[in-house]
């Protein structure tokens, strides 16, 4: 069986926790941040779990996570 390749775009964007959950960053966090209220910019600080409907599709992109 040949080795599987990791999708580098997914590997750069997704973070796997110790328990195996997939985490992601929020969208629109880096562009035009000065205009956004402080409440919104604080929201971008943490990571968010990936939606359960997308987990199966995204775990195929990260075979050796």
C-alpha positions as CSV (number, residue, x, y, z in Angstrom):
1,X,0.0,0.0,0.0
2,X,1.5,3.4,-0.9
3,X,1.8,6.2,1.5
4,X,-1.0,8.8,1.5
5,X,-0.2,12.4,1.0
6,X,-1.4,15.1,3.4
7,X,-3.3,18.0,1.8
8,X,-1.0,20.9,2.8
9,X,-3.7,23.5,2.5
10,X,-5.9,21.7,5.0
11,X,-2.9,21.0,7.2
12,X,-2.1,24.7,7.4
13,X,-5.7,25.7,8.2
14,X,-6.8,22.9,10.6
15,X,-5.6,22.1,14.1
16,X,-6.2,18.7,15.7
17,X,-6.6,18.7,19.5
18,X,-5.3,16.0,21.8
19,X,-8.7,14.3,21.9
20,X,-8.8,14.2,18.1
21,X,-11.3,17.1,17.4
22,X,-10.7,19.3,14.4
23,X,-10.5,23.0,15.1
24,X,-10.4,25.9,12.6
25,X,-10.0,29.7,12.6
26,X,-12.9,32.0,11.9
27,X,-13.3,33.6,8.5
28,X,-12.7,37.3,7.8
29,X,-10.3,37.7,10.7
30,X,-7.4,39.4,9.0
31,X,-8.8,41.9,6.5
32,X,-10.0,45.4,7.4
33,X,-9.8,44.8,11.1
34,X,-9.7,48.5,12.1
35,X,-13.3,49.0,11.0
36,X,-14.6,46.2,13.0
37,X,-15.8,46.6,16.6
38,X,-13.8,45.3,19.5
39,X,-16.4,42.7,20.2
40,X,-15.9,41.2,16.8
41,X,-12.1,41.2,16.9
42,X,-12.2,39.4,20.3
43,X,-14.3,36.7,18.7
44,X,-11.5,36.0,16.2
45,X,-9.0,35.2,19.0
46,X,-9.9,31.5,19.6
47,X,-10.3,28.5,17.5
48,X,-13.7,27.0,16.7
49,X,-14.6,23.3,16.2
50,X,-15.3,22.2,12.6
51,X,-18.9,21.4,11.8
52,X,-19.7,17.7,12.3
53,X,-21.0,17.5,8.7
54,X,-17.5,18.4,7.4
55,X,-15.4,16.3,9.7
56,X,-15.4,13.1,7.6
57,X,-14.4,15.0,4.4
58,X,-11.6,16.9,6.1
59,X,-10.1,13.9,7.9
60,X,-9.5,12.3,4.5
61,X,-7.3,15.2,3.7
62,X,-5.2,14.7,6.9
63,X,-4.5,11.0,7.0
64,X,-1.6,11.1,9.5
65,X,-2.9,13.8,11.9
